[in-house]
Amino acid sequence: MPRILVTARLSIDAAELVESFARASGAGGQNIQKVETMVQLRFDARNSPSLPQAVRERALALAGHRATAAGEIVITAQEHRSQARNREEALARLLELLREAARPPPPKRRATRPTLGSKKRRLEGKTQRGATKKLRGKPALD
């Protein structure tokens, strides 16, 4: 079985992908009425042995409405007039989604305390702004 390369360390088996074809919607004249150019690509992410558990969970979360309750990711492509280009488009979109899921999330920011110097600069700035605003008032009668 041929394998499809997702990243340098991750690949999926081509047998895990299921393609189905239908007539595309929209305007297009005779071509759209007689040729099944729309491609629906299904990938069972929840039961895929190729994906690590963390990537599987991130892929299903990223898929959003394209993921079914059974854990399948469904990609539909119908932009092009030919079935071959729609197949390429659907596969490219699935691979992009899996590449995004394979990228680990960035680490959370660790909170740090402000330095003594930054505290002093902040207070000096407040003092200067207060002095400037004080000059805007009415002059005192002495």
Summary of the structure (lengths in Angstrom):
residues: 142
radius of gyration: 28.6
end to end distance: 96.2
largest distance: 96.2
contacts: 328
relative contact order: 0.14
helix: 43%
strand: 18%
